Amino acid sequence: MEEIEIGIRWRDVDNYGHVNNAVYLTYLEECRDRWVRGVLGDDLGFVIVRVAIDFRRELSLEDGAVAVACRGTGYGTSSIQTAETIRAKAGWIAAESESVIVAHDAGSRRSRPITDRERSALDAAIEADRVSVSSEGPGDRT
């Protein structure tokens, strides 16, 4: 599991005084990219093909920063599924997300199969993330 802290910037906030919904995508992307690079290294090219977000509570500049977490949940022939959360520093969940990324061949500009080495790395990371999540107590995922 990758976890990072991101400071809420003035430019993240819209005219309504809360973090704009599109900025949530940027927060998620920063953490997802780090998770992928941590698991598979810098060599994997990938593209995002799906993001589903459930917005739970609004964030504002006064919240100061968010904690973003990303973990692997599965993979297919060329795709990798992740689950992500954005939490306020106070601990409550601002958003939950599920994403699908696809391994990408830059030369052909098409998807490519995940290699055996990448599958091994994904298996280890997904298992470690599963164990980490299952060891959390009921109050830890509010």
C-alpha positions as CSV (number, residue, x, y, z in Angstrom):
1,M,0.0,0.0,0.0
2,E,1.2,3.4,-0.9
3,E,0.3,6.3,1.4
4,I,1.3,10.0,0.8
5,E,0.4,13.3,2.3
6,I,-0.6,16.1,-0.1
7,G,-1.0,19.7,1.1
8,I,-4.2,21.4,0.0
9,R,-3.2,24.4,-2.2
10,W,-5.1,27.6,-2.7
11,R,-5.5,26.7,-6.4
12,D,-7.3,23.5,-5.4
13,V,-10.2,25.4,-4.0
14,D,-13.1,26.6,-6.1
15,N,-15.5,29.5,-5.8
16,Y,-17.6,27.4,-3.3
17,G,-14.7,27.3,-0.9
18,H,-14.1,23.6,-1.2
19,V,-11.6,21.5,-3.1
20,N,-12.8,21.1,-6.6
21,N,-13.9,17.6,-7.6
22,A,-11.4,17.5,-10.5
23,V,-8.6,18.0,-8.0
24,Y,-9.5,14.8,-6.3
25,L,-8.4,13.0,-9.5
26,T,-5.0,14.7,-9.2
27,Y,-4.5,13.6,-5.6
28,L,-5.5,10.0,-6.6
29,E,-3.2,10.0,-9.6
30,E,-0.2,11.1,-7.5
31,C,-0.6,8.2,-5.1
32,R,-1.5,5.7,-7.8
33,D,1.6,6.6,-9.8
34,R,3.8,6.1,-6.7
35,W,2.1,2.7,-6.0
36,V,2.7,1.5,-9.5
37,R,6.3,2.6,-9.6
38,G,6.9,1.2,-6.2
39,V,5.6,-2.2,-7.2
40,L,6.6,-2.4,-10.9
41,G,9.4,0.1,-11.2
42,D,9.7,3.1,-13.6
43,D,9.7,1.0,-16.7
44,L,6.0,0.3,-16.8
45,G,4.1,2.6,-19.1
46,F,0.4,2.6,-18.3
47,V,-2.8,4.6,-19.1
48,I,-5.8,5.1,-16.9
49,V,-9.0,3.6,-18.4
50,R,-11.4,3.9,-15.5
51,V,-11.9,5.9,-12.3
52,A,-15.0,5.7,-10.1
53,I,-15.1,8.1,-7.2
54,D,-17.5,8.2,-4.3
55,F,-17.3,11.7,-2.7
56,R,-18.0,11.4,1.0
57,R,-17.3,14.8,2.5
58,E,-16.0,18.1,1.1
59,L,-12.5,19.3,1.8
60,S,-11.5,22.9,2.2
61,L,-8.3,24.9,2.5
62,E,-8.7,24.8,6.3
63,D,-8.2,21.0,6.3
64,G,-4.5,21.7,5.4
65,A,-3.6,18.4,3.9
66,V,-4.9,15.0,2.9
67,A,-3.6,11.5,3.3
68,V,-4.1,9.5,0.1
69,A,-3.7,5.7,0.0
70,C,-3.6,3.3,-2.9
71,R,-3.5,-0.5,-2.9
72,G,-3.7,-3.1,-5.6
73,T,-6.8,-5.3,-5.7
74,G,-6.4,-7.4,-8.8
75,Y,-5.2,-7.7,-12.4
76,G,-6.0,-9.2,-15.7
77,T,-4.2,-9.8,-19.0
78,S,-3.2,-6.2,-19.4
79,S,-5.1,-4.3,-16.7
80,I,-4.5,-3.6,-13.0
81,Q,-7.2,-2.7,-10.5
82,T,-6.6,-0.4,-7.5
83,A,-8.6,1.0,-4.6
84,E,-7.8,4.4,-3.2
85,T,-8.9,6.7,-0.4
86,I,-8.5,10.4,0.4
87,R,-8.7,11.2,4.1
88,A,-8.6,14.6,5.8
89,K,-5.9,15.0,8.4
90,A,-8.6,14.6,11.0
91,G,-9.0,11.0,9.8
92,W,-12.4,11.1,8.1
93,I,-12.8,9.8,4.5
94,A,-13.3,12.5,1.9
95,A,-13.5,10.2,-1.1
96,E,-13.1,6.5,-2.1
97,S,-12.1,5.4,-5.5
98,E,-11.6,2.4,-7.7
99,S,-9.3,2.6,-10.8
100,V,-8.2,0.5,-13.7
101,I,-5.0,1.1,-15.5
102,V,-3.7,-0.7,-18.5
103,A,-0.1,-1.6,-19.4
104,H,0.8,0.4,-22.5
105,D,3.3,-0.1,-25.3
106,A,4.5,3.3,-26.3
107,G,5.6,2.2,-29.7
108,S,2.4,0.6,-30.9
109,R,0.2,2.9,-28.6
110,R,-1.8,-0.1,-27.6
111,S,-2.2,-2.2,-24.5
112,R,0.2,-5.0,-23.9
113,P,0.1,-8.1,-21.7
114,I,1.5,-7.9,-18.2
115,T,4.7,-9.8,-18.1
116,D,5.5,-12.8,-15.7
117,R,7.9,-10.6,-13.7
118,E,5.2,-7.9,-13.3
119,R,2.6,-10.6,-12.3
120,S,4.9,-11.9,-9.6
121,A,5.4,-8.3,-8.3
122,L,1.7,-7.7,-8.4
123,D,0.9,-10.9,-6.6
124,A,3.2,-10.0,-3.8
125,A,2.0,-6.4,-3.5
126,I,-1.7,-7.3,-3.7
127,E,-1.3,-10.0,-1.0
128,A,0.6,-7.6,1.2
129,D,-2.1,-5.0,0.7
130,R,-4.9,-7.6,1.4
131,V,-3.2,-8.6,4.7
132,S,-2.7,-4.9,5.6
133,V,-6.4,-4.1,5.0
134,S,-7.7,-7.2,6.8
135,S,-5.6,-6.4,9.9
136,E,-7.3,-3.0,10.3
137,G,-9.9,-2.9,13.1
138,P,-13.5,-1.9,12.4
139,G,-12.8,1.7,13.5
140,D,-9.8,2.2,11.3
141,R,-11.8,2.6,8.0
142,T,-14.2,5.3,8.9
